[in-house]
Amino acid sequence: MKLEVLDPLDNWRELRVATVYEIMEDGYLKIVFDGEEMEEDPVPLHYSSELLFPVGYAEKHGLRLKGPTGAQVFQWEAYLKQSQSVAAPESLFENFSEDVLSNFKIGAKLEAVDLCEPNLICTATVAAHHGRILEIEYDGWDSSFNQLFDYK
């Protein structure tokens, strides 16, 4: 079963193609990132994790998606067929109301924790909305340091 995962290993800037390796008790899933060599150590995440997204989320919301080959162009339909896999069911993912985004207007100022350096709390700006994901720009930093946060 395939899905997209917000990648903490890439400084919270893109989604990656991933596989549900195992379904465990109490709603936990073992997730592996797809690649030339699938990650050896699965990552345990609860099915309600803010890091999990349905197939096609990145394309729909204008985010980068790192495919298994690292190629610039990735197409889910072809990959699912080639890998003989299915997309994770939409029912796995929380329904999202865009009304919530009115609390996070583009250009709004806030304080944000740098997810790569959690001891840093910085002034920041809401740079963009990508569905339920907020793109946060740290004030005074280059946009290459922008990070993606779930609205929660």
MARPA-695408 format. One record per atom (N, C-alpha, C, O): residue number from 1; residue in three letters; x, y, z. Coordinates in nm, 3 decimals, m for minus. Layout:
MARPA-695408
  pos  code        X        Y        Z
  NUM   ALA        X        Y        Z
...
end
This chain:
MARPA-695408
  pos  code        X        Y        Z
    1   MET    0.085   m0.117    0.000
    1   MET    0.000    0.000    0.000
    1   MET    0.090    0.124    0.000
    1   MET    0.181    0.135    0.083
    2   LYS    0.065    0.215   m0.092
    2   LYS    0.151    0.332   m0.112
    2   LYS    0.084    0.459   m0.060
    2   LYS   m0.038    0.471   m0.057
    3   LEU    0.170    0.554   m0.021
    3   LEU    0.124    0.685    0.023
    3   LEU    0.237    0.784    0.010
    3   LEU    0.346    0.750   m0.036
    4   GLU    0.212    0.909    0.051
    4   GLU    0.315    1.012    0.051
    4   GLU    0.343    1.052    0.195
    4   GLU    0.251    1.060    0.277
    5   VAL    0.470    1.076    0.226
    5   VAL    0.511    1.108    0.363
    5   VAL    0.595    1.236    0.361
    5   VAL    0.687    1.250    0.281
    6   LEU    0.562    1.328    0.451
    6   LEU    0.645    1.447    0.469
    6   LEU    0.778    1.401    0.526
    6   LEU    0.783    1.339    0.633
    7   ASP    0.885    1.430    0.456
    7   ASP    1.015    1.371    0.486
    7   ASP    1.095    1.452    0.587
    7   ASP    1.147    1.559    0.554
    8   PRO    1.107    1.403    0.712
    8   PRO    1.187    1.474    0.811
    8   PRO    1.337    1.464    0.782
    8   PRO    1.416    1.542    0.835
    9   LEU    1.376    1.369    0.698
    9   LEU    1.518    1.352    0.666
    9   LEU    1.566    1.452    0.562
    9   LEU    1.686    1.469    0.543
   10   ASP    1.472    1.519    0.495
   10   ASP    1.508    1.620    0.396
   10   ASP    1.470    1.759    0.447
   10   ASP    1.424    1.843    0.370
   11   ASN    1.489    1.781    0.574
   11   ASN    1.466    1.913    0.635
   11   ASN    1.324    1.964    0.616
   11   ASN    1.302    2.085    0.608
   12   TRP    1.226    1.872    0.609
   12   TRP    1.085    1.910    0.609
   12   TRP    1.048    1.995    0.487
   12   TRP    0.970    2.089    0.499
   13   ARG    1.104    1.962    0.369
   13   ARG    1.079    2.044    0.250
   13   ARG    1.005    1.972    0.138
   13   ARG    0.964    2.037    0.042
   14   GLU    0.987    1.841    0.147
   14   GLU    0.921    1.770    0.038
   14   GLU    0.853    1.644    0.090
   14   GLU    0.879    1.597    0.201
   15   LEU    0.764    1.591    0.007
   15   LEU    0.701    1.464    0.035
   15   LEU    0.777    1.354   m0.039
   15   LEU    0.840    1.379   m0.142
   16   ARG    0.771    1.233    0.016
   16   ARG    0.837    1.119   m0.048
   16   ARG    0.738    1.006   m0.069
   16   ARG    0.641    0.992    0.005
   17   VAL    0.764    0.928   m0.171
   17   VAL    0.686    0.808   m0.198
   17   VAL    0.724    0.704   m0.093
   17   VAL    0.842    0.682   m0.066
   18   ALA    0.623    0.640   m0.034
   18   ALA    0.650    0.543    0.072
   18   ALA    0.552    0.426    0.064
   18   ALA    0.449    0.432   m0.004
   19   THR    0.589    0.321    0.135
   19   THR    0.509    0.198    0.139
   19   THR    0.475    0.165    0.284
   19   THR    0.558    0.179    0.373
   20   VAL    0.350    0.122    0.305
   20   VAL    0.313    0.067    0.435
   20   VAL    0.369   m0.075    0.436
   20   VAL    0.320   m0.164    0.366
   21   TYR    0.472   m0.094    0.516
   21   TYR    0.546   m0.220    0.524
   21   TYR    0.471   m0.321    0.610
   21   TYR    0.470   m0.441    0.583
   22   GLU    0.407   m0.268    0.716
   22   GLU    0.335   m0.356    0.809
   22   GLU    0.230   m0.275    0.883
   22   GLU    0.252   m0.159    0.917
   23   ILE    0.115   m0.337    0.907
   23   ILE    0.011   m0.275    0.990
   23   ILE    0.022   m0.339    1.127
   23   ILE    0.012   m0.461    1.141
   24   MET    0.041   m0.255    1.228
   24   MET    0.062   m0.305    1.364
   24   MET   m0.062   m0.277    1.448
   24   MET   m0.163   m0.227    1.398
   25   GLU   m0.054   m0.310    1.575
   25   GLU   m0.166   m0.288    1.667
   25   GLU   m0.183   m0.140    1.700
   25   GLU   m0.091   m0.060    1.682
   26   ASP   m0.299   m0.106    1.748
   26   ASP   m0.331    0.027    1.799
   26   ASP   m0.315    0.138    1.695
   26   ASP   m0.286    0.252    1.730
   27   GLY   m0.333    0.105    1.568
   27   GLY   m0.332    0.207    1.464
   27   GLY   m0.195    0.247    1.413
   27   GLY   m0.183    0.346    1.341
   28   TYR   m0.093    0.172    1.448
   28   TYR    0.042    0.207    1.401
   28   TYR    0.075    0.134    1.271
   28   TYR    0.030    0.022    1.246
   29   LEU    0.153    0.203    1.189
   29   LEU    0.198    0.150    1.061
   29   LEU    0.350    0.155    1.057
   29   LEU    0.411    0.249    1.108
   30   LYS    0.411    0.054    0.997
   30   LYS    0.555    0.063    0.969
   30   LYS    0.567    0.112    0.825
   30   LYS    0.515    0.050    0.733
   31   ILE    0.637    0.224    0.808
   31   ILE    0.650    0.290    0.679
   31   ILE    0.795    0.280    0.632
   31   ILE    0.887    0.300    0.711
   32   VAL    0.814    0.248    0.504
   32   VAL    0.948    0.254    0.444
   32   VAL    0.941    0.348    0.324
   32   VAL    0.843    0.350    0.251
   33   PHE    1.047    0.426    0.305
   33   PHE    1.056    0.515    0.190
   33   PHE    1.099    0.433    0.069
   33   PHE    1.195    0.355    0.078
   34   ASP    1.031    0.450   m0.042
   34   ASP    1.066    0.378   m0.164
   34   ASP    1.192    0.439   m0.225
   34   ASP    1.212    0.560   m0.223
   35   GLY    1.276    0.353   m0.277
   35   GLY    1.399    0.400   m0.340
   35   GLY    1.468    0.285   m0.409
   35   GLY    1.418    0.172   m0.411
   36   GLU    1.584    0.314   m0.464
   36   GLU    1.659    0.207   m0.529
   36   GLU    1.684    0.095   m0.429
   36   GLU    1.675   m0.023   m0.463
   37   GLU    1.713    0.132   m0.307
   37   GLU    1.721    0.036   m0.198
   37   GLU    1.625    0.089   m0.092
   37   GLU    1.648    0.194   m0.032
   38   MET    1.516    0.015   m0.068
   38   MET    1.422    0.062    0.032
   38   MET    1.494    0.071    0.166
   38   MET    1.579   m0.012    0.199
   39   GLU    1.459    0.174    0.240
   39   GLU    1.520    0.193    0.372
   39   GLU    1.509    0.063    0.450
   39   GLU    1.404   m0.002    0.450
   40   GLU    1.616    0.025    0.517
   40   GLU    1.616   m0.100    0.591
   40   GLU    1.535   m0.090    0.719
   40   GLU    1.475   m0.189    0.763
   41   ASP    1.534    0.026    0.780
   41   ASP    1.465    0.043    0.907
   41   ASP    1.332    0.113    0.886
   41   ASP    1.329    0.233    0.857
   42   PRO    1.220    0.040    0.899
   42   PRO    1.091    0.105    0.883
   42   PRO    1.067    0.208    0.994
   42   PRO    1.118    0.194    1.105
   43   VAL    0.989    0.309    0.961
   43   VAL    0.955    0.414    1.056
   43   VAL    0.814    0.387    1.107
   43   VAL    0.721    0.378    1.028
   44   PRO    0.796    0.373    1.240
   44   PRO    0.660    0.352    1.291
   44   PRO    0.587    0.487    1.304
   44   PRO    0.637    0.579    1.368
   45   LEU    0.471    0.495    1.244
   45   LEU    0.387    0.616    1.254
   45   LEU    0.244    0.573    1.278
   45   LEU    0.199    0.471    1.225
   46   HIS    0.172    0.651    1.357
   46   HIS    0.030    0.625    1.376
   46   HIS   m0.045    0.667    1.251
   46   HIS   m0.005    0.762    1.183
   47   TYR   m0.153    0.596    1.218
   47   TYR   m0.225    0.628    1.095
   47   TYR   m0.277    0.771    1.093
   47   TYR   m0.306    0.825    0.986
   48   SER   m0.290    0.834    1.210
   48   SER   m0.338    0.972    1.217
   48   SER   m0.224    1.074    1.212
   48   SER   m0.247    1.194    1.229
   49   SER   m0.101    1.029    1.190
   49   SER    0.015    1.118    1.189
   49   SER   m0.001    1.229    1.086
   49   SER   m0.051    1.207    0.975
   50   GLU    0.042    1.349    1.124
   50   GLU    0.039    1.464    1.033
   50   GLU    0.143    1.451    0.922
   50   GLU    0.149    1.537    0.834
   51   LEU    0.224    1.347    0.925
   51   LEU    0.326    1.327    0.822
   51   LEU    0.276    1.244    0.704
   51   LEU    0.344    1.236    0.601
   52   LEU    0.158    1.184    0.716
   52   LEU    0.106    1.094    0.613
   52   LEU    0.004    1.163    0.523
   52   LEU   m0.082    1.238    0.571
   53   PHE    0.016    1.137    0.392
   53   PHE   m0.072    1.200    0.294
   53   PHE   m0.111    1.098    0.188
   53   PHE   m0.036    1.005    0.160
   54   PRO   m0.229    1.116    0.128
   54   PRO   m0.273    1.023    0.024
   54   PRO   m0.193    1.039   m0.105
   54   PRO   m0.132    1.143   m0.129
   55   VAL   m0.194    0.936   m0.185
   55   VAL   m0.133    0.938   m0.317
   55   VAL   m0.191    1.056   m0.396
   55   VAL   m0.312    1.076   m0.399
   56   GLY   m0.104    1.134   m0.457
   56   GLY   m0.147    1.248   m0.538
   56   GLY   m0.153    1.380   m0.465
   56   GLY   m0.179    1.484   m0.526
   57   TYR   m0.129    1.380   m0.333
   57   TYR   m0.139    1.503   m0.255
   57   TYR   m0.039    1.609   m0.302
   57   TYR   m0.076    1.725   m0.322
   58   ALA    0.085    1.570   m0.321
   58   ALA    0.189    1.666   m0.361
   58   ALA    0.153    1.732   m0.494
   58   ALA    0.162    1.854   m0.507
   59   GLU    0.113    1.653   m0.590
   59   GLU    0.077    1.709   m0.721
   59   GLU   m0.042    1.803   m0.710
   59   GLU   m0.042    1.911   m0.768
   60   LYS   m0.143    1.762   m0.636
   60   LYS   m0.265    1.843   m0.621
   60   LYS   m0.236    1.978   m0.555
   60   LYS   m0.300    2.077   m0.588
   61   HIS   m0.140    1.981   m0.462
   61   HIS   m0.116    2.102   m0.383
   61   HIS    0.016    2.172   m0.415
   61   HIS    0.059    2.259   m0.340
   62   GLY    0.079    2.134   m0.525
   62   GLY    0.198    2.206   m0.570
   62   GLY    0.322    2.187   m0.485
   62   GLY    0.401    2.280   m0.468
   63   LEU    0.340    2.066   m0.432
   63   LEU    0.459    2.036   m0.352
   63   LEU    0.552    1.942   m0.429
   63   LEU    0.509    1.871   m0.520
   64   ARG    0.679    1.943   m0.391
   64   ARG    0.774    1.849   m0.450
   64   ARG    0.748    1.710   m0.394
   64   ARG    0.720    1.692   m0.276
   65   LEU    0.757    1.611   m0.482
   65   LEU    0.745    1.471   m0.443
   65   LEU    0.869    1.398   m0.491
   65   LEU    0.898    1.396   m0.611
   66   LYS    0.940    1.339   m0.398
   66   LYS    1.059    1.262   m0.434
   66   LYS    1.016    1.118   m0.461
   66   LYS    0.971    1.047   m0.371
   67   GLY    1.030    1.078   m0.587
   67   GLY    0.994    0.942   m0.627
   67   GLY    1.103    0.844   m0.591
   67   GLY    1.209    0.883   m0.543
   68   PRO    1.079    0.717   m0.615
   68   PRO    1.174    0.615   m0.576
   68   PRO    1.305    0.618   m0.654
   68   PRO    1.407    0.570   m0.604
   69   THR    1.305    0.672   m0.773
   69   THR    1.427    0.673   m0.853
   69   THR    1.498    0.807   m0.845
   69   THR    1.609    0.821   m0.897
   70   GLY    1.436    0.904   m0.782
   70   GLY    1.494    1.037   m0.775
   70   GLY    1.475    1.113   m0.905
   70   GLY    1.528    1.223   m0.920
   71   ALA    1.399    1.057   m1.000
   71   ALA    1.375    1.123   m1.128
   71   ALA    1.292    1.249   m1.108
   71   ALA    1.215    1.259   m1.012
   72   GLN    1.307    1.344   m1.197
   72   GLN    1.233    1.470   m1.189
   72   GLN    1.083    1.449   m1.211
   72   GLN    1.001    1.518   m1.151
   73   VAL    1.048    1.354   m1.299
   73   VAL    0.907    1.330   m1.331
   73   VAL    0.865    1.197   m1.268
   73   VAL    0.928    1.093   m1.289
   74   PHE    0.758    1.203   m1.189
   74   PHE    0.707    1.083   m1.125
   74   PHE    0.557    1.078   m1.149
   74   PHE    0.488    1.179   m1.132
   75   GLN    0.506    0.962   m1.189
   75   GLN    0.363    0.946   m1.213
   75   GLN    0.311    0.830   m1.131
   75   GLN    0.354    0.716   m1.148
   76   TRP    0.218    0.861   m1.042
   76   TRP    0.165    0.761   m0.952
   76   TRP    0.100    0.644   m1.027
   76   TRP    0.126    0.528   m0.995
   77   GLU    0.017    0.674   m1.125
   77   GLU   m0.057    0.568   m1.194
   77   GLU    0.039    0.462   m1.250
   77   GLU    0.018    0.342   m1.232
   78   ALA    0.142    0.508   m1.318
   78   ALA    0.240    0.415   m1.377
   78   ALA    0.317    0.341   m1.268
   78   ALA    0.343    0.221   m1.281
   79   TYR    0.352    0.411   m1.160
   79   TYR    0.430    0.348   m1.053
   79   TYR    0.349    0.242   m0.980
   79   TYR    0.401    0.135   m0.949
   80   LEU    0.222    0.270   m0.952
   80   LEU    0.137    0.172   m0.885
   80   LEU    0.125    0.045   m0.970
   80   LEU    0.130   m0.066   m0.919
   81   LYS    0.109    0.065   m1.099
   81   LYS    0.098   m0.050   m1.189
   81   LYS    0.229   m0.128   m1.194
   81   LYS    0.230   m0.250   m1.182
   82   GLN    0.340   m0.056   m1.212
   82   GLN    0.472   m0.120   m1.222
   82   GLN    0.508   m0.194   m1.094
   82   GLN    0.568   m0.302   m1.099
   83   SER    0.473   m0.137   m0.978
   83   SER    0.508   m0.199   m0.850
   83   SER    0.400   m0.296   m0.800
   83   SER    0.414   m0.354   m0.693
   84   GLN    0.295   m0.312   m0.878
   84   GLN    0.182   m0.399   m0.842
   84   GLN    0.131   m0.365   m0.702
   84   GLN    0.111   m0.452   m0.618
   85   SER    0.111   m0.235   m0.680
   85   SER    0.067   m0.186   m0.550
   85   SER   m0.065   m0.112   m0.563
   85   SER   m0.113   m0.085   m0.673
   86   VAL   m0.121   m0.079   m0.449
   86   VAL   m0.243    0.003   m0.445
   86   VAL   m0.216    0.126   m0.360
   86   VAL   m0.129    0.125   m0.272
   87   ALA   m0.291    0.229   m0.386
   87   ALA   m0.283    0.350   m0.305
   87   ALA   m0.354    0.326   m0.172
   87   ALA   m0.454    0.254   m0.167
   88   ALA   m0.302    0.386   m0.067
   88   ALA   m0.369    0.378    0.063
   88   ALA   m0.508    0.439    0.048
   88   ALA   m0.524    0.539   m0.021
   89   PRO   m0.609    0.379    0.111
   89   PRO   m0.745    0.431    0.095
   89   PRO   m0.760    0.572    0.153
   89   PRO   m0.701    0.605    0.255
   90   GLU   m0.841    0.653    0.086
   90   GLU   m0.866    0.790    0.132
   90   GLU   m0.921    0.792    0.275
   90   GLU   m0.897    0.887    0.349
   91   SER   m0.993    0.686    0.314
   91   SER   m1.051    0.681    0.448
   91   SER   m0.946    0.679    0.558
   91   SER   m0.977    0.704    0.674
   92   LEU   m0.821    0.648    0.522
   92   LEU   m0.712    0.647    0.620
   92   LEU   m0.676    0.788    0.664
   92   LEU   m0.622    0.808    0.773
   93   PHE   m0.707    0.887    0.580
   93   PHE   m0.661    1.023    0.604
   93   PHE   m0.774    1.111    0.655
   93   PHE   m0.889    1.101    0.612
   94   GLU   m0.737    1.198    0.748
   94   GLU   m0.833    1.289    0.811
   94   GLU   m0.892    1.386    0.709
   94   GLU   m0.821    1.439    0.623
   95   ASN   m1.023    1.408    0.719
   95   ASN   m1.085    1.510    0.636
   95   ASN   m1.036    1.646    0.680
   95   ASN   m1.015    1.670    0.799
   96   PHE   m1.017    1.734    0.585
   96   PHE   m0.961    1.866    0.612
   96   PHE   m1.056    1.972    0.561
   96   PHE   m1.101    1.967    0.447
   97   SER   m1.085    2.069    0.647
   97   SER   m1.170    2.182    0.608
   97   SER   m1.081    2.303    0.582
   97   SER   m1.006    2.345    0.670
   98   GLU   m1.089    2.359    0.463
   98   GLU   m1.006    2.475    0.427
   98   GLU   m1.039    2.597    0.512
   98   GLU   m0.962    2.693    0.514
   99   ASP   m1.153    2.596    0.583
   99   ASP   m1.189    2.708    0.670
   99   ASP   m1.082    2.732    0.776
   99   ASP   m1.061    2.846    0.819
  100   VAL   m1.014    2.627    0.817
  100   VAL   m0.910    2.636    0.918
  100   VAL   m0.798    2.731    0.874
  100   VAL   m0.736    2.798    0.956
  101   LEU   m0.773    2.736    0.743
  101   LEU   m0.663    2.818    0.692
  101   LEU   m0.686    2.967    0.711
  101   LEU   m0.593    3.046    0.700
  102   SER   m0.810    3.006    0.740
  102   SER   m0.835    3.149    0.766
  102   SER   m0.760    3.196    0.890
  102   SER   m0.739    3.316    0.908
  103   ASN   m0.720    3.103    0.974
  103   ASN   m0.640    3.136    1.092
  103   ASN   m0.492    3.158    1.057
  103   ASN   m0.415    3.208    1.139
  104   PHE   m0.454    3.120    0.936
  104   PHE   m0.314    3.129    0.892
  104   PHE   m0.308    3.201    0.758
  104   PHE   m0.280    3.140    0.655
  105   LYS   m0.333    3.329    0.760
  105   LYS   m0.332    3.407    0.636
  105   LYS   m0.190    3.417    0.581
  105   LYS   m0.094    3.430    0.657
  106   ILE   m0.177    3.411    0.448
  106   ILE   m0.046    3.427    0.386
  106   ILE    0.007    3.566    0.420
  106   ILE   m0.063    3.666    0.404
  107   GLY    0.130    3.570    0.467
  107   GLY    0.192    3.694    0.512
  107   GLY    0.181    3.716    0.662
  107   GLY    0.244    3.807    0.716
  108   ALA    0.102    3.632    0.731
  108   ALA    0.087    3.645    0.876
  108   ALA    0.219    3.614    0.945
  108   ALA    0.293    3.526    0.903
  109   LYS    0.247    3.687    1.052
  109   LYS    0.369    3.667    1.130
  109   LYS    0.339    3.573    1.247
  109   LYS    0.229    3.572    1.302
  110   LEU    0.439    3.494    1.282
  110   LEU    0.426    3.403    1.395
  110   LEU    0.565    3.363    1.443
  110   LEU    0.666    3.401    1.383
  111   GLU    0.569    3.286    1.549
  111   GLU    0.694    3.226    1.595
  111   GLU    0.687    3.078    1.558
  111   GLU    0.585    3.013    1.579
  112   ALA    0.796    3.026    1.504
  112   ALA    0.798    2.886    1.462
  112   ALA    0.926    2.819    1.509
  112   ALA    1.034    2.879    1.508
  113   VAL    0.912    2.695    1.549
  113   VAL    1.028    2.614    1.587
  113   VAL    1.093    2.565    1.459
  113   VAL    1.025    2.518    1.368
  114   ASP    1.224    2.576    1.450
  114   ASP    1.299    2.519    1.338
  114   ASP    1.300    2.368    1.361
  114   ASP    1.360    2.320    1.457
  115   LEU    1.234    2.293    1.273
  115   LEU    1.222    2.149    1.292
  115   LEU    1.356    2.076    1.285
  115   LEU    1.368    1.965    1.336
  116   CYS    1.456    2.139    1.223
  116   CYS    1.590    2.078    1.216
  116   CYS    1.673    2.110    1.340
  116   CYS    1.761    2.033    1.378
  117   GLU    1.644    2.222    1.402
  117   GLU    1.713    2.267    1.524
  117   GLU    1.605    2.307    1.625
  117   GLU    1.579    2.426    1.642
  118   PRO    1.542    2.210    1.692
  118   PRO    1.426    2.238    1.777
  118   PRO    1.452    2.336    1.892
  118   PRO    1.357    2.384    1.954
  119   ASN    1.578    2.366    1.920
  119   ASN    1.607    2.463    2.025
  119   ASN    1.592    2.606    1.973
  119   ASN    1.600    2.701    2.051
  120   LEU    1.572    2.623    1.841
  120   LEU    1.555    2.756    1.783
  120   LEU    1.407    2.787    1.762
  120   LEU    1.336    2.714    1.692
  121   ILE    1.362    2.895    1.823
  121   ILE    1.228    2.947    1.797
  121   ILE    1.248    3.081    1.730
  121   ILE    1.309    3.171    1.787
  122   CYS    1.197    3.093    1.608
  122   CYS    1.229    3.208    1.524
  122   CYS    1.104    3.283    1.480
  122   CYS    0.996    3.225    1.473
  123   THR    1.121    3.412    1.451
  123   THR    1.012    3.485    1.388
  123   THR    0.999    3.432    1.246
  123   THR    1.099    3.404    1.180
  124   ALA    0.876    3.421    1.201
  124   ALA    0.852    3.358    1.071
  124   ALA    0.727    3.417    1.007
  124   ALA    0.652    3.492    1.069
  125   THR    0.707    3.380    0.882
  125   THR    0.594    3.427    0.803
  125   THR    0.529    3.308    0.733
  125   THR    0.599    3.218    0.685
  126   VAL    0.396    3.308    0.728
  126   VAL    0.325    3.207    0.650
  126   VAL    0.346    3.243    0.503
  126   VAL    0.294    3.344    0.455
  127   ALA    0.421    3.161    0.431
  127   ALA    0.456    3.190    0.291
  127   ALA    0.353    3.135    0.193
  127   ALA    0.329    3.195    0.089
  128   ALA    0.291    3.021    0.227
  128   ALA    0.195    2.959    0.135
  128   ALA    0.113    2.854    0.206
  128   ALA    0.151    2.804    0.312
  129   HIS   m0.001    2.821    0.146
  129   HIS   m0.085    2.709    0.188
  129   HIS   m0.073    2.602    0.081
  129   HIS   m0.077    2.632   m0.038
  130   HIS   m0.060    2.478    0.124
  130   HIS   m0.059    2.364    0.032
  130   HIS   m0.158    2.263    0.089
  130   HIS   m0.118    2.161    0.146
  131   GLY   m0.287    2.290    0.073
  131   GLY   m0.387    2.207    0.140
  131   GLY   m0.374    2.229    0.289
  131   GLY   m0.377    2.342    0.336
  132   ARG   m0.358    2.121    0.364
  132   ARG   m0.345    2.133    0.510
  132   ARG   m0.203    2.166    0.554
  132   ARG   m0.177    2.183    0.673
  133   ILE   m0.110    2.174    0.459
  133   ILE    0.029    2.206    0.491
  133   ILE    0.053    2.356    0.477
  133   ILE    0.010    2.418    0.380
  134   LEU    0.122    2.411    0.575
  134   LEU    0.164    2.551    0.570
  134   LEU    0.312    2.555    0.537
  134   LEU    0.392    2.481    0.596
  135   GLU    0.349    2.640    0.443
  135   GLU    0.490    2.663    0.415
  135   GLU    0.533    2.783    0.497
  135   GLU    0.480    2.893    0.481
  136   ILE    0.630    2.762    0.585
  136   ILE    0.676    2.866    0.677
  136   ILE    0.813    2.915    0.633
  136   ILE    0.905    2.836    0.608
  137   GLU    0.825    3.047    0.624
  137   GLU    0.951    3.112    0.586
  137   GLU    1.005    3.182    0.710
  137   GLU    0.937    3.264    0.771
  138   TYR    1.127    3.148    0.746
  138   TYR    1.190    3.210    0.863
  138   TYR    1.242    3.348    0.824
  138   TYR    1.319    3.361    0.729
  139   ASP    1.199    3.448    0.898
  139   ASP    1.236    3.587    0.865
  139   ASP    1.387    3.604    0.868
  139   ASP    1.454    3.566    0.964
  140   GLY    1.441    3.663    0.761
  140   GLY    1.584    3.688    0.751
  140   GLY    1.663    3.571    0.696
  140   GLY    1.784    3.582    0.676
  141   TRP    1.597    3.458    0.671
  141   TRP    1.664    3.341    0.617
  141   TRP    1.630    3.327    0.469
  141   TRP    1.526    3.375    0.425
  142   ASP    1.717    3.264    0.394
  142   ASP    1.693    3.235    0.254
  142   ASP    1.574    3.139    0.241
  142   ASP    1.551    3.057    0.330
  143   SER    1.498    3.150    0.133
  143   SER    1.380    3.065    0.115
  143   SER    1.415    2.917    0.104
  143   SER    1.326    2.832    0.117
  144   SER    1.541    2.884    0.081
  144   SER    1.580    2.742    0.076
  144   SER    1.567    2.677    0.214
  144   SER    1.572    2.554    0.226
  145   PHE    1.549    2.758    0.319
  145   PHE    1.531    2.706    0.455
  145   PHE    1.384    2.694    0.493
  145   PHE    1.354    2.652    0.605
  146   ASN    1.292    2.729    0.403
  146   ASN    1.150    2.716    0.433
  146   ASN    1.119    2.572    0.473
  146   ASN    1.181    2.478    0.424
  147   GLN    1.022    2.557    0.564
  147   GLN    0.983    2.424    0.608
  147   GLN    0.832    2.409    0.596
  147   GLN    0.758    2.507    0.595
  148   LEU    0.789    2.284    0.588
  148   LEU    0.648    2.251    0.575
  148   LEU    0.595    2.200    0.708
  148   LEU    0.654    2.113    0.770
  149   PHE    0.482    2.256    0.750
  149   PHE    0.418    2.219    0.876
  149   PHE    0.272    2.180    0.849
  149   PHE    0.207    2.241    0.765
  150   ASP    0.223    2.081    0.918
  150   ASP    0.080    2.054    0.918
  150   ASP    0.014    2.168    0.993
  150   ASP    0.072    2.222    1.088
  151   TYR   m0.106    2.206    0.954
  151   TYR   m0.173    2.320    1.018
  151   TYR   m0.198    2.298    1.166
  151   TYR   m0.214    2.396    1.240
  152   LYS   m0.200    2.175    1.212
  152   LYS   m0.223    2.148    1.355
  152   LYS   m0.099    2.179    1.433
  152   LYS   m0.098    2.163    1.555
end
